[in-house]
């Protein structure tokens, strides 16, 4: 379970197994074993390093149940979207289309909730 969660977060962040292992200071094979569930009990130190590199807290990495406030999950998704956009090359002429899309989303959100 921990391994699958690590793998999902890693992929959402656009990282390869090699990149995450190197940045966390662990071997690629060890990380692979964690993700595949071969090693189901990695040390807390390893988990802390993985969480740090993945920019999540330990609770998120371990999927510890916590009461979610309304909109909290949306914020996590928004952060992931912004991270994705940072990796995308956006041409200057496309910026106006993105702004128009954002304004439409704002308008739709206001009108649906009203």
SULDA-V423611 format. One record per helix or strand. SS is the DSSP state (a for helix, b for strand). FROM is the first residue (numbers start at 1). TO is the last residue. If there is no record, write none. Layout:
ss:SS from:FROM to:TO
ss:SS from:FROM to:TO
//
This chain:
ss:a from:2 to:12
ss:a from:17 to:24
ss:a from:28 to:36
ss:a from:44 to:54
ss:a from:58 to:62
ss:a from:72 to:87
ss:a from:92 to:113
//
